[in-house]
Each structure stands twice: as C-alpha cells, then as structure tokens.
Amino acid sequence: MIVKILMIVIFTVCVVAIGVYTRKNASSVDGFVLGGRNVGPWLSAFAYGTSYFSAVIFVGYAGQFGWRYGISSTWIGIGNALLGSLLAWYVMGPRTREMTQRLKASTMPQFFGERYKSGALRVAAAAIIFVFLIPYTASVYNGLSRLFGMAFGLPYEVCIIGMALVTCIYVVLGGYMATVVNDFVQGIVMLAGIVAVIAAVLAANGGPSEAIATLSNIPAEGSNVNGAFVSFFGPDLFNLLGVVILTSLGTWGLPQMVTKFYAIKDHSSVRKGAIISTVFAIVVAGGSYFLGGFARLYGNQIDFNPKTGAPVYDSVVPTMLSNLPDILIGIVIVLVLSASMSTLSSLVLTSSSTLTLDVIKPRFNPNMDEKRQLFVMRVLLVVFVVISAAIALWQYNSPVNFIAQLMGISWGALAGAFLGPFLWGLYSGRVSRAAVWASFIVGVGLTTSNMFLGFINSPVNCGALAMLLSLVVVPVVSLFTKPVEFDVNPPERA
C-alpha cells in the first residue's frame, strides 16, 4: 500500500509542477489554447495519443471487446494505429495546420465559421461540441472506480474529486502547453505500463502459448468456429469491423483530436509526429486490446449483472490485474490515471475555449480583450470539470442509464457531424453551407434517434455509419446546392 500511495503522490506532484512551470506559455489566448502554434513532433504526437486512449479504452473497451472478440480485438488497436493515427496525420495534418493559420482559427467551430463564412454554423458546431463532449468527459472517470477500489479500497467519489482537482489545477495554470508536456510524461508511463502488464498477465496464465491454448478451448456463443477467440477474425467479423471504423475514423472528426494539428510547429514536425503517434498507438491501443483478448480466461471471476446475467465489462480488466504484484498494480493505477487525466484535460480545454471564442465573445461581447478571454476560459474550464465530475458521480449512484447511452454515442455524433465538412473543407473549394448543415443533421440525428428508437442494434455500428454517411452526404449535397467558393490550395502552391 505504501508503494502504491507513494507512486500516486509522486505522479500528482509532477503533473502540478509541470502546470506551474508552463504557466508562462499561457499568457495569451493563442498560447493558452494552442501553445503558440509552436509545439514540436514528440509533444504533439504524445498529446494526440494520450488524448486518444483514455481509461475508457484500457478498462472499458478492452474488456468489452476482448470478451466479445478474443484475440481478434487486437485488430481494433491496429486500425487505431494505421487509420486513426498514421493516415490521419498524413492526410489531415499539413492541410489543417496551414488552413487554420490562414483562417486564424483556434477551434473547430471557428474553422467552420471562417471556412464557410457562416456565424450560424460556428454556433451550431459549438453547441454540438458542448452537448456531446461534456458527457464524454464524464465517461473518462468511469474506468477508475474499480481499479481504485481494488488497489486502495477508496470510494469512487474520492477518486473522481481528486482527479478532477489535480487536472483542474495544471490546466488552469499552464493551458495547452501544460497538457502536452504532461501528456508526454504520461505517455511514457503508459508505454512502459502496458508492456509490463501484458507480460505479467501472460506469465500468470502459464505464458503466451499456454494462455492461447486455454483460450482456444473456450466456445463462443452463436459461433460454430472452433477456437473462435484465437482465430484471425474472431467470432463476429462484421461487428468487429464496426468497432474498428468507429474508434479509428472517429479521430478525424473529433475536435479535441484535430486541434493537435492546429498547434504543431511545421510540416516536417507533422511527418515525424505521424510516425511517433503510430508507434505509440500500436503499443498502447494494440497492447490494450490484445490484453483484453484474454478476458475469457477470467470468466469465472468477473462480475455479472444479477438481472440480465450479462458480464460487467468494466470488471474484466481489473479482475485480470487483481492478483498482480503491488508494484505492477501501482504502475497500472498511474497508467490509468495518466490516460484519464490527459484525455480529460484535452476535453475540458476544448470545451472551454470553444464556448468562449465561438459563442460568448462573438455573440455577447465582440470587444472582449485578451485578458478577459483568458479569465473566462479558465472559469469555464473549472465549471466543465465540475459538471463532468458531477455527471460521473450522479451516474454512478443512479439507476438512470441515459447519460451512459449519451456517452456511448458521443464519438458517433461528433465525428458523424464534423468529419465530412472538415475533411472536404480542407481539400475541396466547392462545398456548400447546405452540405455542412446536412452533415450536422445526419450525424447528430442518426445517433440520437437510434439511442431512443434502437433501429440499429449496435450503437457502435450506428456511429460508424454516421461517419461514413458524413463523407458521402457532403459532396452529394454540394452538387445540388450553391458552394462557398474558397481557394483551398496553400498560398505557395496557388
């Protein structure tokens, strides 16, 4: 217990100290929101990766999809690395950096407003971000409850309040630079932690060969494949593909992810960052889903819902780790804290800057000076942390599952609304405002209506469909409506 507590204390002191150290970089709006657009490849790549992979991935998704698909769930991590990281950086990175600088856009709604010359689109985008990012922010806390209960016997409420407080301190002090420097440190912890944990779990099950042999003898429900959980494509390829699309293509349209390209220093940094972020994703995401693939080995130890008999997926990974040595459990706790705090800091910074720069300033106080903008962003940042913590606490202590459903569709709604207009807006000068509105309606409308009506069985597949439709809807609607003429070519190439 002393070792575990000491590791948490050291971790907390480090992240707060980084916030204090980087506060000089947060004296302007551009510095607070984007680090002065001068962030190098290593910091940018680690910030991208740690914002991508939170406790939701390591505890929730790894346990859930590892239980469902076995070793083939590793394909999700591979998709995250190749499609969600490598291709995203090469396709979107250089264009996003150049065009947002040209448009003087610091947020995604600001990009839509300037690119499509529409204040209404800017406000609508800000509203979508606010509605769907705050519940998603709350979901980041959920992966911590069982791990902290297992390691320390602490109440969930204490974990939530503690993490919210520490995150709030360092982001308020140092803004974007505090998050990216902390992300770099936290990313190193995540890389080392996931490798150590995989090795320990496999060793506890007799080594890789023995663990796979045991897993191959477990039958999969609804599948006639022998050894389905160790097969190349698993027991359910179609739904596995839906998860790959949702978790990989989604990053292309999520504001907290795309913003990393706004802040990167130059084009050569984009190329280096692409490789670094891909390697990071292979280790962290691939490792997490590979670890989750052995979930069925713990089928007689995890929790099951007494009413439905379904496994409690959030209990899978904590159960796998419960018998590890204390030093490894301490590493896991710091790993999950790192993943959660890096994602949380990115989400609340995105929400507070969006509401300040895209709603409050243009709509209510156009002459707001920079000092006042910084003050409002810091206040809203605290407010958003408090709201997300309150939602997480309420959900934990309430039988109401609406918030949990809303969290589940947030990626689909956000990326389904923004992916098409943002990507086509970078490369095509003939996208119409009507096409952007159509994408917003399809992304939000499809995912939210499915939440209530359930015409698509899997929310994951619904979110993946929303993203794909966004890519199709934008060019099709633009063919029949008046485009917003815009030269998308960089000035030096025009």
C-alpha positions in Angstrom: 0.0 0.0 0.0 2.9 2.4 0.8 4.4 1.8 -2.6 1.1 2.4 -4.4 0.4 5.6 -2.4 3.9 6.9 -3.0 3.6 6.4 -6.7 0.3 8.4 -6.8 1.8 11.2 -4.7 4.9 11.4 -7.0 2.7 11.4 -10.1 0.4 14.2 -8.7 3.4 16.4 -7.7 4.9 16.0 -11.1 1.8 17.0 -13.1 1.1 20.0 -10.9 4.8 21.1 -11.1 4.5 20.9 -14.9 1.5 23.2 -14.7 3.4 25.7 -12.7 6.4 25.5 -15.0 4.4 26.1 -18.2 2.2 28.9 -16.9 4.4 31.5 -18.7 3.2 30.0 -22.0 -0.4 30.6 -21.1 -0.3 34.4 -21.0 -2.1 34.9 -24.4 -5.2 33.3 -25.9 -3.1 31.6 -28.7 -0.7 30.4 -26.1 -3.4 29.1 -23.7 -5.4 27.3 -26.4 -2.7 26.2 -28.8 0.7 26.7 -27.2 1.5 29.5 -29.6 1.3 27.0 -32.5 4.9 26.1 -31.9 4.6 22.5 -30.5 7.2 20.0 -31.7 6.6 16.5 -33.1 7.2 14.5 -29.9 5.0 16.6 -27.7 2.3 16.8 -30.4 2.4 13.0 -31.1 2.2 12.0 -27.5 -0.6 14.6 -26.9 -2.5 13.0 -29.7 -2.0 9.5 -28.5 -2.8 10.2 -24.8 -5.9 12.1 -25.7 -6.9 9.2 -28.0 -6.5 6.4 -25.4 -8.1 7.0 -22.0 -9.3 4.8 -19.3 -12.4 4.2 -21.5 -10.1 2.3 -23.8 -7.9 0.5 -21.3 -10.6 -0.6 -18.9 -14.0 -0.4 -20.7 -13.4 -1.1 -24.4 -10.5 -3.5 -23.9 -12.6 -5.6 -21.5 -15.8 -5.4 -23.5 -14.4 -6.1 -27.0 -11.8 -8.5 -25.7 -14.6 -10.6 -24.1 -16.7 -10.5 -27.3 -14.0 -11.0 -30.0 -11.0 -12.6 -28.2 -7.5 -12.1 -29.7 -9.0 -10.7 -32.9 -9.9 -7.5 -30.9 -6.2 -6.6 -31.5 -7.4 -5.5 -35.0 -9.1 -2.6 -33.3 -5.7 -1.4 -32.0 -4.1 -1.9 -35.4 -6.9 0.1 -37.0 -6.4 2.8 -34.5 -2.7 2.9 -35.3 -2.9 2.8 -39.1 -6.2 4.6 -39.8 -6.7 6.7 -36.7 -3.1 7.8 -36.4 -0.8 7.3 -39.4 -3.3 8.1 -42.2 -5.0 10.8 -40.1 -1.7 12.6 -39.7 -0.6 12.4 -43.3 -4.0 13.3 -44.8 -5.1 16.0 -42.3 -2.1 17.2 -40.5 -0.4 19.5 -43.1 -3.6 20.9 -44.5 -5.2 21.5 -41.1 -2.1 23.3 -39.8 -1.8 25.6 -42.9 -5.5 26.4 -43.4 -6.3 27.1 -39.7 -3.4 29.5 -39.6 -4.6 31.2 -42.8 -8.1 31.5 -41.4 -6.8 32.4 -37.9 -9.0 29.7 -36.5 -8.2 28.3 -33.0 -11.2 26.0 -32.7 -13.2 23.6 -34.9 -16.3 25.8 -34.8 -14.2 28.8 -35.7 -12.9 26.8 -38.7 -16.4 26.1 -39.9 -17.4 29.8 -39.4 -14.5 31.2 -41.3 -14.2 28.5 -44.0 -17.9 28.5 -44.9 -18.5 32.2 -44.0 -21.3 31.4 -41.6 -21.7 32.5 -38.0 -24.7 30.2 -37.6 -22.6 27.2 -38.5 -20.0 28.3 -36.0 -22.6 28.5 -33.2 -24.2 25.2 -34.2 -20.8 23.4 -34.1 -20.1 24.9 -30.7 -23.4 23.6 -29.4 -22.8 20.1 -30.7 -19.4 20.1 -29.0 -20.8 21.3 -25.7 -23.7 18.7 -25.7 -21.6 15.7 -26.6 -18.2 16.4 -25.1 -19.3 17.1 -21.6 -20.9 13.6 -21.1 -18.0 12.0 -22.9 -15.7 13.8 -20.4 -17.7 12.3 -17.6 -17.2 8.8 -19.0 -13.4 9.2 -18.7 -13.8 8.9 -14.9 -15.6 5.6 -15.0 -12.7 3.4 -15.7 -11.1 4.4 -12.5 -13.7 3.3 -10.0 -13.0 -0.5 -9.9 -9.2 -0.1 -10.2 -9.0 2.3 -7.3 -11.4 0.1 -5.3 -9.2 -2.9 -6.0 -6.0 -1.1 -5.2 -6.8 1.2 -2.3 -10.3 0.4 -1.1 -11.2 4.1 -1.8 -14.7 5.2 -2.5 -15.4 6.1 -6.2 -16.3 9.7 -5.1 -12.9 10.3 -3.7 -11.2 9.2 -6.9 -13.4 11.4 -9.0 -12.9 14.5 -6.9 -9.2 14.0 -6.6 -8.6 13.5 -10.3 -10.8 16.5 -11.2 -9.0 18.7 -8.7 -5.5 17.9 -10.0 -6.5 18.2 -13.6 -8.1 21.5 -13.0 -5.0 22.9 -11.3 -2.5 22.1 -14.0 -4.7 23.0 -17.0 -5.8 26.3 -15.5 -2.2 27.2 -14.8 -0.5 26.2 -18.0 -3.2 25.7 -20.6 -2.3 23.8 -23.7 1.4 23.5 -23.0 0.7 22.1 -19.6 -1.4 19.4 -21.2 1.1 18.5 -23.9 4.1 18.3 -21.6 2.1 16.3 -19.1 0.9 14.1 -21.9 4.5 13.4 -22.9 5.3 12.3 -19.3 2.1 10.4 -19.0 2.6 8.8 -22.4 5.9 7.3 -21.3 4.2 5.8 -18.2 1.5 4.3 -20.5 4.1 2.8 -22.8 6.0 1.2 -20.0 2.9 0.2 -18.1 1.1 -1.6 -20.8 4.2 -3.7 -21.8 4.7 -4.7 -18.1 1.1 -5.6 -17.5 0.8 -7.7 -20.7 3.9 -9.7 -19.7 2.7 -10.2 -16.2 -0.8 -11.3 -17.2 0.5 -13.8 -19.7 3.1 -15.1 -17.2 0.3 -15.6 -14.7 -1.5 -17.8 -17.2 1.4 -20.0 -18.0 3.0 -17.9 -20.7 1.7 -16.9 -24.2 1.4 -20.4 -25.6 -0.4 -21.9 -22.6 -2.8 -18.8 -22.4 -3.7 -19.1 -26.1 -4.1 -22.9 -25.9 -6.5 -22.5 -22.9 -8.4 -19.7 -24.7 -8.8 -21.9 -27.8 -10.9 -24.4 -25.9 -13.5 -21.9 -24.8 -16.5 -21.9 -27.2 -18.0 -18.7 -28.5 -21.8 -18.1 -28.2 -23.5 -18.2 -31.6 -20.4 -19.3 -33.5 -19.5 -22.7 -34.9 -15.9 -21.9 -35.3 -13.6 -24.0 -33.2 -11.2 -21.8 -31.2 -13.1 -18.7 -32.2 -11.5 -16.5 -29.6 -8.0 -17.2 -31.0 -9.0 -17.1 -34.7 -7.7 -14.4 -37.1 -11.0 -12.6 -37.5 -12.8 -13.8 -34.3 -16.4 -14.9 -33.9 -18.1 -11.8 -35.3 -16.2 -10.1 -38.1 -19.0 -7.7 -39.1 -19.4 -6.1 -35.7 -15.6 -6.1 -35.1 -15.3 -4.0 -38.3 -17.8 -1.5 -36.9 -15.7 -1.0 -33.8 -12.6 -0.5 -36.0 -14.3 2.2 -38.0 -15.8 4.0 -35.0 -12.6 4.1 -33.0 -10.3 4.8 -35.9 -12.1 7.0 -38.3 -13.7 8.9 -35.4 -10.4 10.7 -34.6 -10.7 12.5 -38.0 -13.7 14.4 -36.8 -13.2 14.9 -33.1 -12.4 18.5 -32.1 -10.0 17.5 -29.2 -8.0 15.4 -31.7 -8.0 17.6 -34.7 -6.8 20.6 -32.6 -3.4 18.9 -32.2 -2.8 19.6 -35.9 -3.6 23.3 -35.3 -0.8 23.7 -32.8 2.1 21.7 -34.4 5.2 23.7 -35.4 5.8 23.0 -39.1 5.3 20.4 -41.9 8.5 18.4 -41.0 7.1 18.1 -37.5 3.9 16.6 -38.9 5.8 13.9 -40.8 7.8 13.0 -37.7 4.7 13.2 -35.5 2.9 10.7 -37.8 5.5 8.0 -37.2 5.7 8.7 -33.4 2.0 8.7 -32.9 1.6 5.5 -34.9 4.2 3.6 -32.9 2.5 4.9 -29.7 -0.9 3.6 -30.9 0.4 0.2 -31.8 1.9 -0.3 -28.3 -0.9 1.3 -26.2 -4.0 0.5 -28.2 -2.8 -2.7 -29.7 -1.5 -3.8 -26.3 -4.7 -2.9 -24.5 -6.9 -4.8 -26.9 -4.5 -7.8 -27.0 -4.6 -7.9 -23.3 -8.4 -7.7 -23.3 -8.5 -10.6 -25.7 -7.7 -13.0 -22.9 -10.7 -11.9 -20.9 -12.5 -15.3 -21.2 -9.7 -16.9 -19.1 -11.3 -15.0 -16.2 -14.9 -15.9 -16.9 -15.4 -17.5 -13.5 -14.0 -14.4 -11.6 -15.5 -11.3 -13.2 -18.8 -9.7 -12.1 -22.1 -10.5 -13.9 -25.3 -8.4 -13.8 -27.7 -10.3 -11.5 -30.7 -9.3 -13.5 -29.5 -9.9 -17.1 -26.7 -12.4 -16.5 -24.5 -10.3 -18.8 -20.9 -9.7 -17.9 -20.0 -6.4 -16.3 -17.4 -5.4 -18.8 -15.7 -2.7 -16.6 -14.8 -5.5 -14.2 -12.9 -7.6 -16.7 -9.5 -5.8 -16.8 -9.5 -5.0 -13.1 -10.1 -8.7 -12.4 -7.2 -9.7 -14.8 -4.9 -7.3 -12.8 -6.1 -8.1 -9.2 -3.5 -10.8 -8.4 -0.5 -8.9 -9.8 2.3 -7.8 -7.5 1.7 -4.5 -5.7 4.4 -2.6 -7.8 2.6 -3.6 -11.0 -0.8 -2.6 -9.7 0.7 0.7 -8.7 2.0 1.1 -12.3 -1.5 0.2 -13.7 -3.1 2.8 -11.4 -0.7 5.5 -12.6 -1.2 4.3 -16.2 -4.9 4.7 -16.0 -4.6 8.0 -14.2 -2.3 9.2 -16.9 -4.6 8.1 -19.7 -7.7 9.6 -18.0 -6.1 12.9 -17.0 -4.6 13.5 -20.4 -7.9 12.9 -22.1 -9.8 14.9 -19.5 -7.5 17.9 -19.8 -7.8 17.9 -23.6 -11.6 17.6 -23.5 -12.2 20.4 -20.9 -9.7 22.7 -22.7 -11.6 22.2 -26.0 -15.0 22.8 -24.4 -14.0 26.0 -22.5 -12.1 27.5 -25.5 -15.0 26.7 -27.9 -17.6 28.2 -25.7 -15.5 31.4 -25.0 -14.2 32.0 -28.6 -17.2 30.8 -30.6 -20.2 31.7 -28.5 -19.6 34.2 -25.7 -17.1 36.5 -27.5 -18.7 36.8 -31.0 -22.3 36.8 -29.7 -22.3 38.7 -26.4 -19.0 40.6 -26.2 -17.3 41.2 -29.5 -14.8 43.7 -28.0 -13.7 41.3 -25.2 -9.9 41.8 -24.7 -7.4 39.0 -24.4 -7.1 39.2 -20.6 -10.8 38.8 -20.2 -10.9 35.9 -22.7 -8.3 34.1 -20.7 -10.2 34.7 -17.5 -13.5 33.4 -18.9 -11.8 30.3 -20.4 -10.2 29.5 -17.0 -13.5 29.9 -15.2 -15.4 27.8 -17.8 -12.6 25.2 -17.6 -13.3 24.8 -13.8 -17.0 24.8 -14.5 -16.7 22.0 -17.1 -14.6 19.9 -14.8 -17.1 20.3 -12.0 -20.0 19.4 -14.3 -18.3 16.3 -15.7 -17.4 15.1 -12.2 -21.0 15.7 -11.1 -22.4 13.8 -14.0 -20.0 10.9 -13.3 -21.0 10.8 -9.6 -24.7 11.0 -10.4 -24.5 8.2 -13.0 -22.5 6.0 -10.6 -25.1 6.5 -7.8 -28.2 6.4 -10.1 -30.1 3.6 -11.9 -30.7 6.0 -14.8 -28.7 5.0 -17.9 -29.4 7.9 -20.2 -26.1 9.5 -19.6 -24.3 6.2 -20.2 -26.1 5.9 -23.5 -25.2 9.5 -24.4 -21.5 8.8 -23.7 -21.7 5.8 -26.0 -22.9 7.8 -28.9 -20.8 10.9 -28.4 -18.0 9.8 -30.8 -20.5 8.9 -33.4 -22.4 12.1 -33.1 -19.4 14.4 -33.1 -17.4 12.7 -35.8 -20.6 12.0 -37.8 -21.4 15.7 -37.8 -17.9 17.1 -38.4 -15.9 14.6 -40.3 -17.3 15.3 -43.8 -17.4 19.1 -43.6 -13.9 19.3 -42.1 -12.1 16.9 -44.4 -13.8 18.0 -47.6 -13.4 21.6 -46.5 -9.6 21.1 -46.4 -9.4 19.7 -50.0 -12.4 21.0 -52.0 -13.3 24.6 -52.7 -16.8 23.7 -53.8 -18.5 22.6 -50.6 -21.8 24.3 -49.8 -23.3 25.5 -46.5 -26.3 23.3 -47.1 -23.9 20.2 -47.2 -22.4 21.2 -43.9 -25.9 21.5 -42.3 -26.9 18.2 -43.8 -23.9 16.5 -42.2 -24.6 18.1 -38.8 -28.2 16.8 -39.1 -27.2 13.3 -40.2 -24.5 12.9 -37.6 -26.5 14.1 -34.6 -29.9 13.0 -35.8 -29.0 9.4 -36.7 -27.1 8.7 -33.5 -29.5 10.3 -31.1 -32.6 8.9 -32.7 -31.1 5.5 -32.7 -30.5 5.9 -28.9 -34.2 6.2 -28.3 -35.6 4.1 -31.2 -32.9 1.4 -31.5 -33.4 0.7 -35.2 -29.7 -0.2 -35.4 -28.9 -2.8 -32.7 -25.4 -1.7 -32.0 -24.6 2.0 -31.1 -21.1 1.3 -32.3 -22.3 0.4 -35.8 -24.7 3.4 -35.8 -21.8 5.7 -35.0 -19.6 4.1 -37.7 -22.4 4.5 -40.2 -22.9 8.2 -39.3 -19.2 8.8 -40.0 -19.3 7.1 -43.4 -22.6 8.9 -44.3 -21.0 12.3 -43.4 -18.2 11.6 -46.0 -20.9 10.9 -48.7 -23.5 13.5 -47.8 -21.2 16.5 -48.1 -20.1 16.0 -51.7 -23.6 14.8 -52.9 -25.5 17.7 -51.4 -22.8 20.2 -52.7 -23.5 19.0 -56.2 -27.1 20.4 -56.0 -26.6 23.5 -53.8 -24.6 26.7 -54.1 -21.0 26.2 -53.0 -19.0 28.5 -50.8 -16.1 29.4 -53.2 -12.8 29.1 -51.5 -9.2 28.5 -52.6 -8.1 25.5 -50.6 -4.5 25.4 -52.0 -1.7 26.7 -49.8 -0.5 30.2 -50.9 2.9 28.9 -52.1 1.2 26.3 -54.3 -1.6 28.5 -55.6 
